[in-house]
Amino acid sequence: MIRTQIYLTEDEHQGVTRLAKATGKKQSEVIREAVDEYLKKIGPLDNLSRIRKAKGIWKDREELDLAAIRKNFDRF
């Protein structure tokens, strides 16, 4: 693990403290779990994963001429 330092608002600190006491966990453990959940929620951040996730999102759009758009990009 890597040690780091963060600043919390008063409300955030109180919330983490309450949750730690209620669950019997350390504050650092509560914060790590929250960060893990957030990272799962937003998904991978690398470009290849984003490209794969976006694949096919416009396939049903009839108002777009995707072939013409692709042809335009192919010339570069």
N, C-alpha and C positions, 0 to 999 in steps of 0.2 A: 504494500500500500504506500501511497504517497501522501505525506502530510501536507495539508493546505490550510489556509486561513480564509474565512469568509466574514462578511458583515451582514447581520440580519437586522431587520426592523424590530422594534419592540414587540409588535404583534406576532411576527414570525418567531421570535425567540420564545415568547410565552407559549405559542402553539406547539413548538418543538418540545419545550420543557414539559408541558401537560401530556403530550403524546408519549414521551419517554417514560414518564411516571406511570401512566395508565397501562403501558405495555411491558414495563419492567426492562426496557432497553436503554442503552446509553443514547445520549443526544446525537452523537456522531453516527450511530447505527441508524437512527431514524432519518437523519439527513441523507445518508448513503442510499437507503431504501427509496427515499423520495426522488433522488437523482436517477436511480436505476429505472424507476417507473416512468419518469419523464422521458428518459432516453428511449425506452421501449415505445412510448406513445408517439414520439416524433419520427421514429424509424431511422434507418441508416442515413448518414449525411454525405457519403461519398457519391461522386458524380455518376459512376456506373450504376449504382443502385437506384438513383433518382431517374436515370434514363430508362432503366428496365421497368420501373414502376409506372412511368408515363407512357410506355409502349401501348399504342392502340387507343389512346383516350379520344382521338378525333375520328376514329374509323367510321362512325355513324353520322358524321356531320355532312349533310348533303349540300349545304350552302357553300362549302369550301371546295375548291378544285385542288385537291392535294397533289395530283399528278403534276399540275403546273407549278405548284409551289416547290415540289421536289426538284423538278427540272431546273428551276431558277437557282436552287442551291447547288446543283450538280456542276454548274459552270464555274464555281469557285475552286 
